[in-house]
């Protein structure tokens, strides 16, 4: 069975030591970088299955490393940010991070989020392979029929989305979020509910990641993101999906 490799990049040795210890307990191989240049070099050499990046590092920043990776690959990325730096979190998510944790954070929570992201990512990679029996059971996609709407098609078993007949590249969490909405057309969800049901984490007052993922999804699937056809805002409550079924 292939070993999963995780890259942890942070200039604080205490953080990388704790992350390494907890992730290795889960059976992952952990690569550690102490600055952005080393992180990018390790990623290019090993192409790990998950990247955990501190936003502020010597050399290349976490933003720059995230951007460089996203130009080549859709590997899951978790950003580490200092508490209260909302603008940094928003920028990191906008550049393509799938999730973020604010310092100080629980190592157990990091492991949980890493495990969830890796599960989704592995399914995305292996669903195109004929060997399906090795996959974990996933209620989001297992044996689920295709969903077709006017201008949008979603193929759960392949974790694929097409807009006007053209495939659109989505990150792991972007697909999960859209899939949740498509499975519940017309139903309104608050940001807290989406955190709980899509991110599998409890609502603790900060829903930035949901807001940014909605924005990124609209930029990819809407012809006019400012006046969305599919992902509608319900002011004061949250969001809902609307589409004309075919």
C-alpha positions as a Markdown table, in Angstrom:
| # | Residue | x | y | z |
|---|---|---|---|---|
| 1 | Unk | 0.0 | 0.0 | 0.0 |
| 2 | Unk | 1.4 | 3.4 | -1.0 |
| 3 | Unk | 2.6 | 5.7 | 1.8 |
| 4 | Unk | 1.0 | 9.1 | 1.9 |
| 5 | Unk | 3.4 | 12.0 | 2.0 |
| 6 | Unk | 2.6 | 15.3 | 3.7 |
| 7 | Unk | 4.8 | 18.5 | 3.4 |
| 8 | Unk | 4.8 | 20.8 | 6.5 |
| 9 | Unk | 6.3 | 24.3 | 5.9 |
| 10 | Unk | 6.7 | 26.7 | 8.8 |
| 11 | Unk | 9.7 | 28.6 | 10.2 |
| 12 | Unk | 8.7 | 27.8 | 13.8 |
| 13 | Unk | 10.5 | 24.6 | 14.8 |
| 14 | Unk | 8.0 | 23.9 | 17.7 |
| 15 | Unk | 5.1 | 23.8 | 15.2 |
| 16 | Unk | 6.9 | 21.6 | 12.6 |
| 17 | Unk | 8.0 | 19.2 | 15.3 |
| 18 | Unk | 4.4 | 18.8 | 16.7 |
| 19 | Unk | 2.9 | 18.5 | 13.2 |
| 20 | Unk | 5.5 | 15.8 | 12.3 |
| 21 | Unk | 4.9 | 13.8 | 15.4 |
| 22 | Unk | 1.1 | 13.8 | 15.1 |
| 23 | Unk | 1.0 | 13.1 | 11.4 |
| 24 | Unk | 3.6 | 10.3 | 11.6 |
| 25 | Unk | 1.4 | 8.7 | 14.2 |
| 26 | Unk | -1.3 | 8.5 | 11.5 |
| 27 | Unk | 1.2 | 6.6 | 9.3 |
| 28 | Unk | 2.0 | 9.6 | 7.0 |
| 29 | Unk | 5.6 | 10.3 | 5.8 |
| 30 | Unk | 6.3 | 13.9 | 6.7 |
| 31 | Unk | 8.6 | 16.3 | 4.9 |
| 32 | Unk | 9.6 | 19.5 | 6.8 |
| 33 | Unk | 10.6 | 22.8 | 5.3 |
| 34 | Unk | 11.7 | 25.9 | 7.3 |
| 35 | Unk | 11.1 | 28.5 | 4.6 |
| 36 | Unk | 9.2 | 29.0 | 1.4 |
| 37 | Unk | 12.1 | 28.2 | -0.9 |
| 38 | Unk | 12.7 | 24.9 | 0.7 |
| 39 | Unk | 9.0 | 24.1 | 0.7 |
| 40 | Unk | 8.8 | 24.7 | -3.0 |
| 41 | Unk | 11.9 | 22.6 | -3.7 |
| 42 | Unk | 10.6 | 19.7 | -1.6 |
| 43 | Unk | 7.2 | 19.9 | -3.4 |
| 44 | Unk | 8.8 | 19.8 | -6.8 |
| 45 | Unk | 11.0 | 16.9 | -5.8 |
| 46 | Unk | 8.4 | 14.7 | -4.0 |
| 47 | Unk | 5.0 | 16.0 | -5.0 |
| 48 | Unk | 3.4 | 15.2 | -1.6 |
| 49 | Unk | -0.3 | 14.3 | -1.4 |
| 50 | Unk | -1.0 | 17.2 | 1.1 |
| 51 | Unk | 0.8 | 20.5 | 1.8 |
| 52 | Unk | 0.5 | 22.4 | 5.0 |
| 53 | Unk | 1.8 | 26.0 | 4.6 |
| 54 | Unk | 2.5 | 28.8 | 7.0 |
| 55 | Unk | 1.5 | 32.1 | 5.4 |
| 56 | Unk | 4.4 | 34.1 | 6.6 |
| 57 | Unk | 7.8 | 32.4 | 6.0 |
| 58 | Unk | 11.3 | 33.6 | 5.1 |
| 59 | Unk | 12.2 | 33.4 | 1.4 |
| 60 | Unk | 9.0 | 32.8 | -0.5 |
| 61 | Unk | 5.8 | 33.4 | 1.5 |
| 62 | Unk | 3.1 | 30.8 | 1.9 |
| 63 | Unk | 1.1 | 32.8 | -0.6 |
| 64 | Unk | 3.8 | 32.5 | -3.3 |
| 65 | Unk | 4.3 | 28.8 | -2.6 |
| 66 | Unk | 0.5 | 28.2 | -2.8 |
| 67 | Unk | 0.3 | 30.1 | -6.1 |
| 68 | Unk | 3.2 | 28.2 | -7.6 |
| 69 | Unk | 1.7 | 24.9 | -6.7 |
| 70 | Unk | -1.8 | 25.8 | -7.9 |
| 71 | Unk | -0.4 | 26.7 | -11.3 |
| 72 | Unk | 0.6 | 23.1 | -11.7 |
| 73 | Unk | -1.4 | 20.8 | -9.5 |
| 74 | Unk | -4.6 | 20.6 | -7.4 |
| 75 | Unk | -3.0 | 19.0 | -4.4 |
| 76 | Unk | -4.9 | 19.8 | -1.1 |
| 77 | Unk | -3.4 | 22.7 | 0.8 |
| 78 | Unk | -4.0 | 23.8 | 4.4 |
| 79 | Unk | -2.8 | 27.3 | 5.4 |
| 80 | Unk | -1.6 | 28.2 | 8.8 |
| 81 | Unk | -2.2 | 31.8 | 9.9 |
| 82 | Unk | -1.8 | 34.0 | 13.0 |
| 83 | Unk | -5.0 | 34.6 | 14.9 |
| 84 | Unk | -6.9 | 37.7 | 13.8 |
| 85 | Unk | -5.3 | 38.1 | 10.4 |
| 86 | Unk | -8.6 | 37.7 | 8.5 |
| 87 | Unk | -7.2 | 39.5 | 5.4 |
| 88 | Unk | -4.4 | 36.9 | 5.2 |
| 89 | Unk | -6.8 | 34.0 | 5.5 |
| 90 | Unk | -9.0 | 35.4 | 2.8 |
| 91 | Unk | -6.0 | 35.9 | 0.5 |
| 92 | Unk | -4.7 | 32.4 | 1.2 |
| 93 | Unk | -8.1 | 30.9 | 0.4 |
| 94 | Unk | -8.5 | 33.0 | -2.7 |
| 95 | Unk | -5.2 | 31.8 | -4.0 |
| 96 | Unk | -6.4 | 28.2 | -3.8 |
| 97 | Unk | -5.9 | 26.9 | -0.3 |
| 98 | Unk | -8.6 | 24.3 | 0.7 |
| 99 | Unk | -8.6 | 25.0 | 4.4 |
| 100 | Unk | -6.9 | 27.0 | 7.1 |
| 101 | Unk | -6.0 | 26.8 | 10.8 |
| 102 | Unk | -5.3 | 29.8 | 13.0 |
| 103 | Unk | -2.4 | 29.6 | 15.5 |
| 104 | Unk | -2.3 | 28.3 | 18.1 |
| 105 | Unk | -4.2 | 25.2 | 16.9 |
| 106 | Unk | -4.9 | 21.7 | 18.1 |
| 107 | Unk | -2.7 | 19.1 | 16.5 |
| 108 | Unk | -5.6 | 16.7 | 16.6 |
| 109 | Unk | -7.7 | 19.1 | 14.7 |
| 110 | Unk | -4.9 | 19.4 | 12.1 |
| 111 | Unk | -4.8 | 15.6 | 11.7 |
| 112 | Unk | -8.6 | 15.5 | 11.4 |
| 113 | Unk | -8.7 | 18.1 | 8.6 |
| 114 | Unk | -5.7 | 16.5 | 6.9 |
| 115 | Unk | -7.4 | 13.1 | 6.9 |
| 116 | Unk | -10.7 | 14.5 | 5.5 |
| 117 | Unk | -8.9 | 16.4 | 2.7 |
| 118 | Unk | -6.8 | 13.4 | 1.8 |
| 119 | Unk | -9.8 | 11.1 | 1.7 |
| 120 | Unk | -11.6 | 13.4 | -0.8 |
| 121 | Unk | -8.4 | 13.9 | -2.8 |
| 122 | Unk | -7.7 | 10.2 | -3.1 |
| 123 | Unk | -11.2 | 9.5 | -4.2 |
| 124 | Unk | -10.9 | 12.2 | -6.9 |
| 125 | Unk | -7.7 | 10.6 | -8.2 |
| 126 | Unk | -8.7 | 6.9 | -8.0 |
| 127 | Unk | -12.3 | 7.2 | -9.2 |
| 128 | Unk | -11.0 | 7.4 | -12.7 |
| 129 | Unk | -9.3 | 4.0 | -12.2 |
| 130 | Unk | -11.1 | 0.6 | -12.6 |
| 131 | Unk | -10.0 | -0.5 | -9.1 |
| 132 | Unk | -12.8 | 0.9 | -7.0 |
| 133 | Unk | -12.9 | -1.7 | -4.3 |
| 134 | Unk | -9.9 | -0.1 | -2.4 |
| 135 | Unk | -11.8 | 3.2 | -1.9 |
| 136 | Unk | -13.4 | 4.1 | 1.3 |
| 137 | Unk | -17.2 | 4.3 | 1.3 |
| 138 | Unk | -18.2 | 7.9 | 0.6 |
| 139 | Unk | -21.8 | 9.0 | 0.9 |
| 140 | Unk | -21.2 | 12.0 | -1.4 |
| 141 | Unk | -20.3 | 10.1 | -4.5 |
| 142 | Unk | -20.8 | 6.3 | -4.2 |
| 143 | Unk | -23.0 | 5.0 | -7.0 |
| 144 | Unk | -24.6 | 8.4 | -7.4 |
| 145 | Unk | -26.1 | 9.3 | -10.8 |
| 146 | Unk | -25.0 | 12.2 | -12.9 |
| 147 | Unk | -26.7 | 15.5 | -12.3 |
| 148 | Unk | -27.5 | 17.7 | -15.3 |
| 149 | Unk | -28.8 | 21.2 | -15.3 |
| 150 | Unk | -29.1 | 23.8 | -18.0 |
| 151 | Unk | -25.4 | 24.9 | -18.4 |
| 152 | Unk | -24.0 | 22.7 | -15.7 |
| 153 | Unk | -23.3 | 18.9 | -15.3 |
| 154 | Unk | -21.9 | 17.2 | -12.3 |
| 155 | Unk | -20.5 | 13.6 | -12.4 |
| 156 | Unk | -20.1 | 12.4 | -8.8 |
| 157 | Unk | -18.4 | 9.1 | -9.4 |
| 158 | Unk | -15.7 | 11.0 | -11.4 |
| 159 | Unk | -15.7 | 14.1 | -9.2 |
| 160 | Unk | -16.0 | 16.1 | -12.4 |
| 161 | Unk | -17.9 | 19.2 | -13.3 |
| 162 | Unk | -18.7 | 20.6 | -16.8 |
| 163 | Unk | -20.0 | 24.1 | -17.6 |
| 164 | Unk | -21.5 | 24.5 | -21.1 |
| 165 | Unk | -20.0 | 21.1 | -22.0 |
| 166 | Unk | -16.4 | 22.1 | -20.9 |
| 167 | Unk | -14.7 | 20.5 | -17.9 |
| 168 | Unk | -13.9 | 22.9 | -15.1 |
| 169 | Unk | -11.1 | 22.2 | -12.7 |
| 170 | Unk | -12.2 | 22.4 | -9.0 |
| 171 | Unk | -10.2 | 21.9 | -5.9 |
| 172 | Unk | -11.3 | 19.2 | -3.5 |
| 173 | Unk | -13.4 | 21.5 | -1.3 |
| 174 | Unk | -14.8 | 23.4 | -4.2 |
| 175 | Unk | -16.2 | 20.2 | -5.6 |
| 176 | Unk | -17.5 | 19.0 | -2.2 |
| 177 | Unk | -19.3 | 22.3 | -1.7 |
| 178 | Unk | -20.9 | 22.4 | -5.1 |
| 179 | Unk | -21.9 | 18.7 | -4.7 |
| 180 | Unk | -23.6 | 19.4 | -1.4 |
| 181 | Unk | -25.7 | 22.2 | -3.0 |
| 182 | Unk | -26.6 | 20.1 | -6.0 |
| 183 | Unk | -27.8 | 17.3 | -3.8 |
| 184 | Unk | -30.0 | 19.7 | -2.0 |
| 185 | Unk | -31.4 | 22.0 | -4.7 |
| 186 | Unk | -33.4 | 25.0 | -3.4 |
| 187 | Unk | -32.5 | 24.4 | 0.2 |
| 188 | Unk | -30.9 | 27.3 | 2.1 |
| 189 | Unk | -27.8 | 26.7 | 4.2 |
| 190 | Unk | -26.1 | 29.1 | 6.6 |
| 191 | Unk | -22.3 | 29.3 | 6.5 |
| 192 | Unk | -22.2 | 27.5 | 9.9 |
| 193 | Unk | -24.2 | 24.6 | 8.5 |
| 194 | Unk | -21.9 | 24.4 | 5.5 |
| 195 | Unk | -18.9 | 24.3 | 7.8 |
| 196 | Unk | -20.4 | 21.4 | 9.7 |
| 197 | Unk | -21.7 | 19.4 | 6.8 |
| 198 | Unk | -19.0 | 20.0 | 4.1 |
| 199 | Unk | -15.9 | 20.8 | 6.1 |
| 200 | Unk | -17.0 | 18.4 | 8.9 |
| 201 | Unk | -16.0 | 20.9 | 11.6 |
| 202 | Unk | -18.0 | 22.7 | 14.3 |
| 203 | Unk | -19.0 | 26.4 | 13.7 |
| 204 | Unk | -16.8 | 28.6 | 16.0 |
| 205 | Unk | -17.7 | 32.0 | 14.7 |
| 206 | Unk | -15.4 | 32.3 | 11.7 |
| 207 | Unk | -17.0 | 31.4 | 8.4 |
| 208 | Unk | -14.4 | 33.1 | 6.1 |
| 209 | Unk | -13.5 | 29.8 | 4.4 |
| 210 | Unk | -17.1 | 29.3 | 3.3 |
| 211 | Unk | -17.4 | 32.9 | 1.9 |
| 212 | Unk | -14.2 | 32.6 | -0.1 |
| 213 | Unk | -15.1 | 29.2 | -1.5 |
| 214 | Unk | -18.4 | 30.4 | -2.6 |
| 215 | Unk | -16.7 | 33.3 | -4.4 |
| 216 | Unk | -14.2 | 31.0 | -6.0 |
| 217 | Unk | -16.9 | 28.6 | -7.1 |
| 218 | Unk | -18.9 | 31.4 | -8.7 |
| 219 | Unk | -15.8 | 32.5 | -10.6 |
| 220 | Unk | -15.5 | 29.0 | -12.1 |
| 221 | Unk | -19.1 | 28.0 | -12.8 |
| 222 | Unk | -21.0 | 31.2 | -13.3 |
| 223 | Unk | -21.0 | 33.0 | -16.6 |
| 224 | Unk | -21.5 | 36.3 | -14.6 |
| 225 | Unk | -20.3 | 35.7 | -11.0 |
| 226 | Unk | -21.8 | 39.0 | -9.9 |
| 227 | Unk | -25.3 | 37.9 | -10.9 |
| 228 | Unk | -25.1 | 34.1 | -10.3 |
| 229 | Unk | -27.4 | 31.6 | -12.0 |
| 230 | Unk | -26.7 | 28.7 | -9.8 |
| 231 | Unk | -25.3 | 29.7 | -6.4 |
| 232 | Unk | -27.7 | 32.3 | -5.0 |
| 233 | Unk | -27.2 | 34.4 | -1.9 |
| 234 | Unk | -30.2 | 34.5 | 0.5 |
| 235 | Unk | -29.5 | 37.7 | 2.4 |
| 236 | Unk | -29.1 | 37.4 | 6.1 |
| 237 | Unk | -29.2 | 33.6 | 6.0 |
| 238 | Unk | -26.8 | 31.9 | 3.6 |
| 239 | Unk | -26.8 | 30.3 | 0.2 |
| 240 | Unk | -28.8 | 28.0 | -2.0 |
| 241 | Unk | -28.5 | 26.2 | -5.4 |
| 242 | Unk | -30.9 | 26.8 | -8.2 |
| 243 | Unk | -30.7 | 25.1 | -11.6 |
| 244 | Unk | -33.1 | 24.0 | -14.3 |
| 245 | Unk | -32.8 | 20.2 | -14.4 |
| 246 | Unk | -32.5 | 18.5 | -17.8 |
